[in-house]
């Protein structure tokens, strides 16, 4: 039976390996490094809505989304289709708000 210190060391090593893999995936991304941020953020919102990911923290959700998008588990084209199909809540609110009259 592993001691607490040994178990903690194993967890730390696994976390470091996961971080290194994630860093390597980001570095290996040739095109669209900045456009992928929007896709990852949207995918993280989708993951947050799934029941099996409810126990994860916000950072863990973001890491999972980044891992899945960069590793190709979820294609960027699929995320783009989901984003295009989703209603734009922000623009709908702007059109319904009454405009304030200028006092000048």
Residue pairs with C-beta under 8 A, 6 or more apart in sequence:
2 10
18 63
21 67
22 63
22 66
22 67
22 70
25 66
25 67
25 70
25 71
26 33
26 66
26 70
28 70
29 36
29 70
32 76
36 69
36 70
36 76
38 83
39 69
39 76
39 79
39 80
39 83
40 62
40 65
40 66
40 69
41 65
42 79
42 82
42 83
43 65
43 68
43 69
43 74
43 79
44 61
44 62
44 64
44 65
46 82
47 53
47 61
47 64
47 65
48 54
48 61
53 61
53 64
56 64
67 73
68 74
69 76
69 79
